[in-house]
């Protein structure tokens, strides 16, 4: 897949199936999308990657590189091919996913302010309730 890796606007996090302790953090363009990117990566490995979160954001390349630098101690390379150097052991689950959720929350809050709705506080309340049920 020929692509300009620095021009992507979609930051994504994928989990490897069946090795669910391996997560990939990467970027792709809006016209390719995370599902097509996962299919491309899946050709080079056993099992397959499953996107669990996607975030459209300006500056995705710089954000991705910073996240990779922070999580470098948990890096794993377990196949040869496209995207092989962007996999980590569990770290994205505790670092990348919460950050992406927070940005989605900010997006939703901005939409609430713009439209005068109360979607954000309702959803936040549900997430807090869910967290208390899990703990």
C-alpha positions as a LaTeX table, in Angstrom:
\begin{tabular}{lrrr}
\hline
Residue & $x$ (\AA) & $y$ (\AA) & $z$ (\AA) \\
\hline
Unk1 & 0.00 & 0.00 & 0.00 \\
Unk2 & 1.67 & 3.19 & $-1.16$ \\
Unk3 & 0.96 & 6.02 & 1.22 \\
Unk4 & 2.44 & 9.18 & 2.63 \\
Unk5 & 2.63 & 8.22 & 6.28 \\
Unk6 & 3.00 & 11.81 & 7.49 \\
Unk7 & $-0.21$ & 13.06 & 5.90 \\
Unk8 & $-2.67$ & 10.89 & 7.83 \\
Unk9 & $-5.40$ & 12.47 & 9.94 \\
Unk10 & $-6.65$ & 9.30 & 11.60 \\
Unk11 & $-4.86$ & 8.11 & 14.71 \\
Unk12 & $-5.82$ & 4.52 & 15.50 \\
Unk13 & $-5.26$ & 1.81 & 18.05 \\
Unk14 & $-5.56$ & $-1.86$ & 17.07 \\
Unk15 & $-5.42$ & $-5.07$ & 19.05 \\
Unk16 & $-3.92$ & $-8.26$ & 17.65 \\
Unk17 & $-6.19$ & $-11.28$ & 17.49 \\
Unk18 & $-5.43$ & $-13.84$ & 19.01 \\
Unk19 & $-2.54$ & $-12.22$ & 20.96 \\
Unk20 & $-4.72$ & $-9.64$ & 22.73 \\
Unk21 & $-1.81$ & $-8.24$ & 24.78 \\
Unk22 & $-0.33$ & $-6.69$ & 21.60 \\
Unk23 & $-1.58$ & $-3.27$ & 20.47 \\
Unk24 & $-0.64$ & $-1.13$ & 17.48 \\
Unk25 & $-0.75$ & 2.66 & 17.44 \\
Unk26 & $-0.57$ & 4.23 & 14.01 \\
Unk27 & $-1.98$ & 6.74 & 11.59 \\
Unk28 & $-3.71$ & 6.50 & 8.25 \\
Unk29 & $-5.49$ & 8.81 & 5.87 \\
Unk30 & $-9.22$ & 9.46 & 5.82 \\
Unk31 & $-9.59$ & 7.84 & 2.40 \\
Unk32 & $-7.86$ & 4.61 & 3.49 \\
Unk33 & $-9.33$ & 4.28 & 6.98 \\
Unk34 & $-8.45$ & 1.98 & 9.85 \\
Unk35 & $-10.24$ & $-1.09$ & 8.48 \\
Unk36 & $-8.36$ & $-1.05$ & 5.16 \\
Unk37 & $-5.12$ & $-0.38$ & 7.02 \\
Unk38 & $-5.83$ & $-3.35$ & 9.29 \\
Unk39 & $-6.47$ & $-5.56$ & 6.27 \\
Unk40 & $-3.15$ & $-4.46$ & 4.74 \\
Unk41 & $-1.24$ & $-5.13$ & 7.97 \\
Unk42 & $-3.00$ & $-8.46$ & 8.43 \\
Unk43 & $-1.46$ & $-9.81$ & 5.20 \\
Unk44 & 2.00 & $-9.81$ & 6.80 \\
Unk45 & 1.20 & $-11.54$ & 10.10 \\
Unk46 & $-0.46$ & $-14.53$ & 11.66 \\
Unk47 & $-3.86$ & $-13.66$ & 13.09 \\
Unk48 & $-5.22$ & $-10.22$ & 12.34 \\
Unk49 & $-5.35$ & $-6.69$ & 13.76 \\
Unk50 & $-8.70$ & $-5.31$ & 14.92 \\
Unk51 & $-9.17$ & $-1.54$ & 15.22 \\
Unk52 & $-10.55$ & $-0.69$ & 18.67 \\
Unk53 & $-10.39$ & 3.11 & 18.48 \\
Unk54 & $-9.99$ & 5.73 & 15.77 \\
Unk55 & $-9.55$ & 9.46 & 16.27 \\
Unk56 & $-9.56$ & 12.07 & 13.51 \\
Unk57 & $-7.08$ & 14.72 & 14.63 \\
Unk58 & $-4.88$ & 17.38 & 13.08 \\
Unk59 & $-1.21$ & 16.60 & 13.65 \\
Unk60 & $-1.76$ & 12.86 & 13.98 \\
Unk61 & 1.80 & 12.12 & 12.81 \\
Unk62 & 3.41 & 14.16 & 15.59 \\
Unk63 & 1.01 & 12.74 & 18.19 \\
Unk64 & 1.72 & 9.19 & 17.03 \\
Unk65 & 5.49 & 9.72 & 17.17 \\
Unk66 & 5.28 & 11.18 & 20.68 \\
Unk67 & 3.16 & 8.24 & 21.86 \\
Unk68 & 5.65 & 5.79 & 20.34 \\
Unk69 & 8.50 & 7.54 & 22.13 \\
Unk70 & 6.68 & 7.41 & 25.48 \\
Unk71 & 5.77 & 3.72 & 25.07 \\
Unk72 & 9.15 & 2.63 & 23.63 \\
Unk73 & 9.92 & 0.34 & 26.58 \\
Unk74 & 6.90 & $-1.81$ & 25.75 \\
Unk75 & 7.68 & $-2.13$ & 22.04 \\
Unk76 & 7.45 & $-5.55$ & 20.40 \\
Unk77 & 8.29 & $-6.73$ & 16.89 \\
Unk78 & 6.76 & $-10.10$ & 16.09 \\
Unk79 & 6.50 & $-10.17$ & 12.28 \\
Unk80 & 8.11 & $-8.66$ & 9.17 \\
Unk81 & 6.08 & $-6.31$ & 7.03 \\
Unk82 & 4.10 & $-3.11$ & 7.05 \\
Unk83 & 3.64 & $-1.56$ & 10.51 \\
Unk84 & 5.89 & $-4.06$ & 12.28 \\
Unk85 & 7.61 & $-1.44$ & 14.45 \\
Unk86 & 4.45 & 0.15 & 15.87 \\
Unk87 & 3.30 & $-2.66$ & 18.19 \\
Unk88 & 3.44 & $-2.51$ & 21.98 \\
Unk89 & 2.69 & $-4.83$ & 24.89 \\
Unk90 & $-0.40$ & $-3.52$ & 26.78 \\
Unk91 & 0.88 & 0.10 & 27.04 \\
Unk92 & $-1.58$ & 1.59 & 24.50 \\
Unk93 & $-4.49$ & 0.16 & 26.48 \\
Unk94 & $-3.47$ & 2.27 & 29.47 \\
Unk95 & $-1.99$ & 5.29 & 27.69 \\
Unk96 & $-3.24$ & 5.77 & 24.11 \\
Unk97 & $-6.85$ & 4.65 & 24.55 \\
Unk98 & $-7.55$ & 6.94 & 27.56 \\
Unk99 & $-6.07$ & 9.92 & 25.70 \\
Unk100 & $-8.15$ & 9.15 & 22.62 \\
Unk101 & $-11.28$ & 8.80 & 24.78 \\
Unk102 & $-10.54$ & 12.18 & 26.39 \\
Unk103 & $-10.21$ & 13.85 & 22.99 \\
Unk104 & $-13.49$ & 12.26 & 21.85 \\
Unk105 & $-15.00$ & 13.69 & 25.05 \\
Unk106 & $-13.72$ & 17.15 & 24.14 \\
Unk107 & $-15.19$ & 16.80 & 20.65 \\
Unk108 & $-18.53$ & 15.80 & 22.14 \\
Unk109 & $-18.40$ & 18.65 & 24.65 \\
Unk110 & $-17.74$ & 21.12 & 21.80 \\
Unk111 & $-20.74$ & 19.74 & 19.89 \\
Unk112 & $-22.86$ & 20.10 & 23.05 \\
Unk113 & $-21.79$ & 23.73 & 23.44 \\
Unk114 & $-22.48$ & 24.44 & 19.78 \\
Unk115 & $-25.91$ & 22.75 & 19.66 \\
Unk116 & $-26.98$ & 23.43 & 23.24 \\
Unk117 & $-27.46$ & 19.72 & 24.00 \\
Unk118 & $-26.51$ & 17.65 & 27.07 \\
Unk119 & $-25.07$ & 14.56 & 25.40 \\
Unk120 & $-21.64$ & 14.87 & 27.06 \\
Unk121 & $-22.82$ & 14.95 & 30.72 \\
Unk122 & $-25.26$ & 12.11 & 30.06 \\
Unk123 & $-22.61$ & 9.93 & 28.44 \\
Unk124 & $-20.06$ & 10.82 & 31.13 \\
Unk125 & $-22.57$ & 9.79 & 33.81 \\
Unk126 & $-23.11$ & 6.45 & 32.11 \\
Unk127 & $-19.36$ & 5.86 & 31.91 \\
Unk128 & $-18.91$ & 6.65 & 35.61 \\
Unk129 & $-21.77$ & 4.27 & 36.48 \\
Unk130 & $-20.20$ & 1.59 & 34.30 \\
Unk131 & $-16.81$ & 2.10 & 35.96 \\
Unk132 & $-18.38$ & 1.61 & 39.41 \\
Unk133 & $-20.09$ & $-1.58$ & 38.21 \\
Unk134 & $-16.79$ & $-2.97$ & 36.94 \\
Unk135 & $-14.84$ & $-2.08$ & 40.08 \\
\hline
\end{tabular}
